[in-house]
Amino acid sequence: MKNLNAVHLNGLRAVEAAGRLGSLQAAAEELGVTIGAVSQQIIKTEKQLGRILFERSPRGLVPTLFGESVLPRLTGGFEMLDHAVASARRRDETILTISVAPVFAARWLVHRLDHFTEKHPDIRLRIDATTALANLETSGVDIGIRVGSGNWPGVRAELLLEQEIFPVCCPAIAEKLKEPKDILDVPAVIDGRSMFSWETWLREVGLSGKQMTARHVFNDASLCLDAAIAGQGVMLAWQTLAGYSIVEGRLVMPYPIRVKTGFAHYFVTPPSRRETKTVSAFKQWVRDEIAESMQRLGFA
């Protein structure tokens, strides 16, 4: 394909469009440029080829004999390119690419993937576990689940679950916690990157201003949960983080008091892309699983 290096592709597009449509104006409208720009591209292409493609007449552009031999091949070539681009842009709707935070993937999603496969055996999930806010328009992600206020630019956000926080700990520590004030005597494992503090929950139980004794501080909520399971202390958790471990009995909620943080889980999707049946199926499945898990936790 070294011959293409001698001719500008835009010039060939102008030649092909003008020859197929029969006028500079029609070619300009299709290409989204001015008539003058199309005319200049044709002239440049003729110079690059060293041959005249069109005769200029009162009737407009008339292909020369050389032009008549070249134009059908150009049209065929550009049709093949058009089909190739369309094929590349066509999304395989049997594969669903999901962007979620690693902690959500590890603590909520992976435990339930067999449920999704049983219900939708024809859909394969591709999970991008990252804390980065992916550009959904360009990254190839079909749908994401994010936690926050829902005001992210460049996405369509749909409320999934309002975040509620509550203390969790291993059963042995829970035996020591009879009243809310007892929690002040228990060491806490702290998520150093959390969007909220213990004060959010302590204020709700009348202990505003009191301080928890931090035993360990982690930069990852999943590690905090593991520390709580291991008996290192009490952790301030939320539904999708601790729910599975509570149902399994590895963690206990010593108090029934849950507090909203002002944040929530949201579905996020590209605003310019239609919602496919695959995306709709995934959203409904997540909603059903959330509802079932909340019921098992007694949160419904």
Summary of the structure (lengths in Angstrom):
residues: 300
radius of gyration: 30.7
end to end distance: 64.9
largest distance: 97.8
contacts: 857
relative contact order: 0.13
helix: 47%
strand: 23%
